[in-house]
Amino acid sequence: MTIIDGKHTAEKIKDEIAAEVAAMVAAGERPPHLAAILVGHDGGSETYVSNKVTACEHCGFQSSLLRFDDDITEQQLIAEIERLNNDPGVDGFIVQLPLPRHIDEQKVTEAIAPGKDVDGFHPVNVGKLSIGLPCFKSATPSGIIDLLDRYGIPTAGKHAVVLGRSNIVGKPIASLLVQKAQPGNCTVTVCHSATPNIKELCLQADIIVAALGQPGFVTADMVKPGATVIDVGTTRVPDSSRKSGYRLSGDVDFDNVAPKCSFITPVPGGVGPMTICSLMKNTLLARKRSH
């Protein structure tokens, strides 16, 4: 059983990006520039954005953080997005979700120019991903593909079961795994809340991607020996033994499932670090395209 170290892999990829950026700057070009819009003071969002700024520093990127109070109007926010769309010095930008209730997240996502949508959420990028065209791939699914690739996990002809059908993880990872590519070429089954026989389907899986947001959902009796298990879940569960009062739990009962696996990702330290890494890769790609 091999534990997939997402933290180490992400550091390695960021080092590779930093070397490429250093060569770019040495040749007289400006480094990639990633901007982030943060609305309000959500603790989780603050942490995510802070981690992204740190990753930019590691990769040698320029970064900008635009902060707004949660009473900003939808019209004002879209005006800021238009300004970034038209700024030639910004290669890519993200609008950190969730947004306050009075703002339509879909409308905001669609306002971002597809060529600067380094989160990969715009319908144009989602559509291109689904038919295998070059695009900005959604960060978490892209990170999962990188892990499968760098650990040399066989995917061609394998049965992959994806638990969850979200637009951010479930649907795009299913699209990537089914494509005629390496990693890829899987037979993919997508399970969700209306799937009646999830256990039976999981037992057929060579690869399970758990992205439901239900702590400990995947138990040992759902996993066949030798399977690869990718745990995308990160839910805070109360834990009085921790100083913070909580711990992060994945969608997989790690202690009991791990012994049955050939490969498994832990939580934390598995898929999570790869997500920000993918954002860096997309920003570098956006900079290259802007030449």
Secondary structure, 3 states (H helix, E strand, C coil): CEECCHHHHHHHHHHHHHHHHHHHHHCCCCCCEEEEEEECCCHHHHHHHHHHHHHHHHHCCEEEEEEECCCCCHHHHHHHHHHHHCCCCCCEEEECCCCCCCCCHHHHHHHCCHHHECCCCCHHHHHHHHCCCCCCCCHHHHHHHHHHHHCCCCCCCCEEEEECCCCCCHHHHHHHHHCCCCCCCCEEEEECCCCCCHHHHHHCCCEEEECCCCCCCECHHHCCCCCEEEECCCEEEECCCCCCCEEEECCECHHHHHHHCCEECCCCCCCHHHHHHHHHHHHHHHHHHCC
